[in-house]
Structures are given as structure tokens and as C-alpha cells.
């Protein structure tokens, strides 16, 4: 009897641990994900042919009436973020009743659905910040590359470094005609193109 009780206790403990280690999939879901799971099985690209489209099942009239036409002709062709933005506008105007069954099941409210008549896909501050940071980084990189190229193109001479060859120097400074062009510019100082000395100054133009 004791062995049976012990076995049952171990089994219960094991199930408890499994339960704790595996939280429900819905734990990290937003209320709009819940509404979408109920409306369309969570398929944001769905078109079942019933006159309603996308994850939140917009009619064409509602989609266009709340500005969705700016993103796509129908909701199923728009991104998830764009569909949610339009849903927030609908929520601000019509309330959770716009999704009478699924809105109620998901516990949708103007508060947790972040209702806003001017909602946009970029209204997520984190996403906006990331995009801005990426854009700034890209602009900085482009500016740096442009500056390097500009300074390189203005250079008229170059000092030979260890490991340099005419080909490497010509490529680095975009010399017209490649290594042959560079050699031609420096024939007086370079009788043999394969023999250049460290510290030697070569013309680039």
C-alpha cells in the first residue's frame, strides 16, 4: 500500500513538474491574437471566400471604411500589424461588439485592445525606435563609406606599405587601367612592375 501511495505521489509530482515547465501557449498572446484564433484560426492571410478577410475577418466595406485601403485592397493582403491597426480604429468607433462572439470570448475591451481612431502600424514605440536606430546606423555607414571613397579619390600619391603590390594599390585607389595604368604613371621610378619598395611614393593620377 505504501509503495502504491509513493508511486502515485511520484507520478503526481512528475505531472506537476511537466505542467510548470510547459506554460500554456496563450500566455504570451495579445488579445488580438486571441480574437484572431477564434475568427480565423490565427491565419492572418486567410480568404475563405465568405466575404470576410484576414486574421480578424474584416469585410471589404469595413476595411476600406477605416482606412485599410492604404495598406492593401483587402485585409488578407495586409500585414498582421496593419490589420491590428485597423482593428484598433474599428474598436474605438464600434467597441468590442464589432466582433460579437470572438470579442467576448477573447475578453476584448477598448482598454486591452488599445482602441485608437488614429492607430497606425508604427504606433509601437519600440518598433519605431528600432527602425529609427537602424536608419541612423545605415546613414552613418553610408556617410562613412562615401567619405572614405571621396578622400581616396582625391589622393594624388600613395606610400607603398608592406605587402602592397601594384594590383592591390590600383584596386584600393580605383586607379584607371588597374595595375597597368598605375605602372604607366610611375614608369620612370618603376622599371619592373613586380619590384616596388616599402616607403616608395607612387603617383595615382
N, C-alpha and C positions, 0 to 999 in steps of 0.2 A: 504493500500500500504506500509506504514511504517513497519507494522507488518510483511509483506511478505519479505521485504528487510532485516529486522532484523533476521528473521528466516533463510534466505539464508546465511547471514553473519555468523550466529552461526554454520550453517551446514558446511560452507567452513572452518571455524576455527577448527571445530571438525576434519574434514578430514586432515587438515594441521597438527594438533597435532598427529593424528594417524600416519601420514607419517613420522613425525620427530621421533616419539617414536619407529618406526619399520624400521631400516635401511635395505637395500637390503641384501639378504643372500650372495651375491657375494662380498660384501665389504671386508670381511676378507680373501677371497680366493687368492691363489697364481696363477700365470699364468699357472702353470702345472695343477692345479685343473680345470681351465677353459678349457684347451686343453682336459683334460680327460672327462669333462662333454660333450664336443662336440663329442669326439671319441667313448666313451663307456657309456655315461650317468653317468659317475663318478664311474663306477663299476671297481675297481682295480683287481678283481678276475674273470673277465668275460672271457668266452671261448665260442664264438658263433658258432664255427666250420667253420669259414670263412678263417682260416689260419692266423689270427691275434689275439694276446692275450694281456690281461691286460688292465689297465686303459688308456694307451697311444697307444694301438693296435700295438704292435711290431710283426713283422714276426719272425719266429724261426731263420732265417738266420741273421737278423739284431741283434736280441737279443744275439745270441751266438757270432756274429762277433765283438760286442763291449764289450764282457766280461760278459754278463749276466749269462752264464752257471755256473759261480762261485757261484751264489746265488740260481738258480733253473733251471730246464731243459727248462721251458717256463716262460714267463713274468707273466702270471696269477697266478703262484705258488709262486712268489716272493712278498716281502712286498712293500708297496707304496714307502717307502724311497729308496729301491733298484731299483725299476722301474724308479724313478726320476733320480737316479744317472746315470743309463744307458742312459736315455733320454738326460742328460746334455752332455754326451760324444758324442752322435749322433748329438746333436745341434752344438757342437764345430766343428765337422767334415763336416756335411752336411747343417748346417744352418736351419732356420725355415721351409724351403721348404721340409724337411723330413715329415712334417705334412701340406701339401699344403693347405687344406681347413680349418681345425681346428686351425692350427697355425696362419693363417691370421685372423680368427675370434677372437681368443683369444688375438691378438696383441703380439704374441710371438716374442722375439728377443734374440740374443745371450747375451745381457746385462741382461734383466729381467729374462731370463731362466737360468742365471748363467752357461753359457757354459764352460765346462772344459773337456779336454781329459783324465784327471785322476780322475774324480769325483768319490766319494765313499759315501755310506750312512752315514758314520761317519764324513763327512766333515762339518757338522753343529757344530760350536764351542760350542754352548750352550749344545747340546746333549752330546758332548764329555766331557765337563766339568762336567755335571751331572753324567755321567757314572763313571768318574774318582772319583768323590766325593763319590758316592755310594760304589765303590770298596774299597776306602780307609777306609770308615766307617766300612764296613764289615770286612776288615782285622784287624782293630783296635779292633773291638768287639771280633773277634775270638782269637786274641792275648791275650786280657784281660781275656777271659774265660779260655784259656789254662793256663795262668799264675796262675789264681785262683785255678784251678784244680791241678796244679803242686805243689803249695805251700801247698794245703790242703792234698795232698797225702804224702808229706814229713813230716807232723806234726806227732809227736810220742805221744803227750799228749794233752789234752784239758781241759780247766777250765769250769766247769758247770755254765751256766748262768740262770737267772730267766726264767722259762717257759720251760726249757730243759727237755727232757726225754731221756732214753737210745735209743729209736727208732729214735728220731729226730737227736741225735748226730751221731748215726750209719749211718743214711742216708746222713747227711751233709758231713761226712768224708769218706764215702764209705767203712765202716768197713766190712770186710769179715765175713759173717754169720749174718749180721744185728745186732739187739739189743742183741740177744742171744750170738753172738760172742763177742760183747763188754762187756757183763756181765761176760762172761767166763774169759776175760782178767783181769777183776777187781773184781773177786770173794772174794779176801782177804779183800778188802775195802768195797765191797757191798754184804752184806748177803741177802738183799731184793732188787731185781731189780726195784721195784716201789718206792724206797726211796733213792733218790740222793739229795745231798745238794748243794746249790748255793756256788760256790767258790771251790768245791771239784775238785781235779785234777784226771782225768781218763786216763788210757793208751789206745792208739788207735792201737798199734802194739804189 
